[in-house]
Amino acid sequence: MSSIINADTSSGLTISSDNSGEIDFQSGGVTKAGINSTGWTGDGSQLSNVGRLLQVVNLVYSTQSSMTVGTTDTAVTGMNLNITPLAAGSKFRIDVRLFGEVYSAWQVLFNIHRGAARINTTSNLKYHGLSMMTQTYGVATNDSSTPETLNLTTIDSTGSTVGTTLTYTLVACADVNRTLWINRCVGAPTTSYETGISEIIITEIGA
């Protein structure tokens, strides 16, 4: 049974919805087209997925911890997320916000892995990366009370398959083994020493 959402008597256009979740557009009592979660239906056509935002998944990570970043790609604790594509050949926008502190931030680089491989990069070398943490304190030797922040955005074109889960992971590598504090600076939880949270967001975009 359909329920009327809106009716314009001057133009004869009626918009109605039924229990299937589809919205129909009618003119003169004839259904011209319907729209549902998969796109346009009713007249036998369907909107293309190109450029459509298909889904967004995110993970907020709040645990305070520390880890060792090695001289090869090392997964950053808590900063990995799965997404199961809704369409074939989609693009995926990955947004990462990391709060923390690392000794000698200028020597640590960050990349994104899809599965076990870097994306959007031309090298696997330890001094090549998509981004670095931004120092928030102007003195190079400050490794105690002032955090760094990482804000990284990139788009991955995967040739995805519907229903085949993808895993994206934030990874880091350094010139030598270095300690990364996550969601805290080195001196926390001492009073007035900063703490925070991190997040990874993945958006599927039709291609």
Secondary structure, DSSP 8 states (H G I E B T S, - for coil): --EEEEEETTTTEEEEE-TTS-EEEEETTEEEEEEETTEEESSS-----TT-EEEEEEEEE---EEEEE-SS-EEEEEEEEEE--SSTT-EEEEEEEEEEEETTGGGEEEEEEETTEESS-S---TT--SB--EESSS-TT--SS--EEEEEEEEEE----TT--EEEEEEEEESS-EEEEESB-TTTTSTT--B--EEEEEEEE--
